[in-house]
């Protein structure tokens, strides 16, 4: 018996809608990364972009356990000497682009190569409840209901 290897003709991509309201960030990111890679499919092939398209709404209402909202730092460098800067997760979530916290969490769970960048292009994150992908008729995935530990009250 030969091992099945998917070809581009075998790939079928679906659209999945995930509501991030009240869901713990790391658990949300782990599940979304698995879907983006395609590891939830029986035809998973490591070197192909098998994953589905994922839409995340209410990214500004994502939860964090412990004191991560105040203690977790996101660093970047300006390119100048001594130019390292940082912001806390709370500052980003309360700022103009709260969806970047969810994007960064998922990005760090995807491999850092050409295939990972291609898989990340299938992710769409929105801070509010509205999204422009209604025409794709996405299936709703309830991550809260999968495990009691996935949700947390504010």
N, C-alpha and C positions, 0 to 999 in steps of 0.2 A: 504494500500500500504506500502510495506517495504522499508526502506532506503537501497540503493545500497551500498555494501561494496566490494571493489575489493579484489581479491585473487591473489596470484602470477601468476596463469594461465591467468588472465585478463590483466596483464601488458604488454603493447607494447611500446618499447622504440625506438625513432627515433634519428637521428643525426642531429644537427642544427649547422650551421656555422655562426658566427657573426664577422663582421669586425669592430674593435674598432677605426679605424682611424677617428679622429675628433669628436668622441662621448664623451659626458660629462660622467665622471667616475661613479658618483652616479646613474645616470639614466641607464647606461649600467648594473651596478651591480644589480639594483633592478629588471630589466627585466630578467637577467640571473638567479637570485635567484628564481624568480617565475617559470621559466622553469625547473630548477633543482628540485624544490619541486613537480612540476606537477600540480600546481594550475591553469594552463591554460587549463587543460583537464576537460571535464564534469564528468569523473569517478574519480575525486580526492578523495583520502582516506588519512586522516591525518597521520595514523600510518604506511603507506607503502611507499616505494621508487618508486613513480609513474613517476618521472621526466625523461626527455630526456637527452641524452648525448650532451654536448655543447662544441664546439670548438671555441675559441676566437683567432683571428689573429690580428696582428699589435697592440699588447698591449702597445708597446713603444710609440705609437702615440695618446694615449688617452688624452683627454683634461680635464682641471679642471677650474672651475669658480673662479672669484675673485683672491685672492692672495694665494690660497691653495697650489699651487706648491711650494711656498717658506715657508709658515707658517704651513702647516700640518706636524706633527711629528709622526714618528713611533718609539715606545719605545720597548726596550727589556732589560732584566736583565741578567748579566753574572753569577749570583749565588754567587758572592763575596760581602762583605759589601761595600756599596757605588758604586756598579757596575751597576747602571742604565745608559743606553746609549740611544741615539736617532739619527735618520737621518730624513732629510726632504724628501718630496715626489720627489722633483727635484733630489736630490742625488741618490735616488733609481732608478728613471726613466733614469738617465744618466749613471747608473752603469752597472754592468755585468748582473743583473737579473731584468730588468724592468717589467717583467710579474708579479712579486710578489705584485705590487701595486694593480693590478686588482684582483688577487687571494685573497688578504686580504680584499678588499672591498666586494667581493661576500661572503667570509667566514663569515664576520661579519653580513650578512643579513640572514644567515642560522642558524637554531637552533643549540645550542651547546650540542649535545648528540650523541649517537650511530647512530641514523638515519641521523643526520646532517653530520656526518663524511662519512657515506655511500653515501649520496647525493653529497658531495664535490668530491668524487672519480670519478664522472661522468663529471667533468669539466677538460678541457685541455686548457691551455693558452700558446700562443707562441708570442714571441716578434716581429718576422718578419711575412711576408705574406705567408710563406711556412708552411705546416703541413703534417704529415705522414698519415692522415686519409682519403685519397682520395678514397680508396676502399670501405668505408662505404657510399659513395655518399651522403654527408650531404646536407640538405636543407638550402638555404641561408636565413637568417633573417636580414632585413635591419632596424636596430633600428633608424637610422637617419631619415628615411622617416615616422616613426610613429608620430613624433611630432617635430615641428620646434625647440623647446627648447632642444631636445636631441643632437643637433650638435652645434659645436662652432668652429669658425676659430681660428687659432693659434695666 
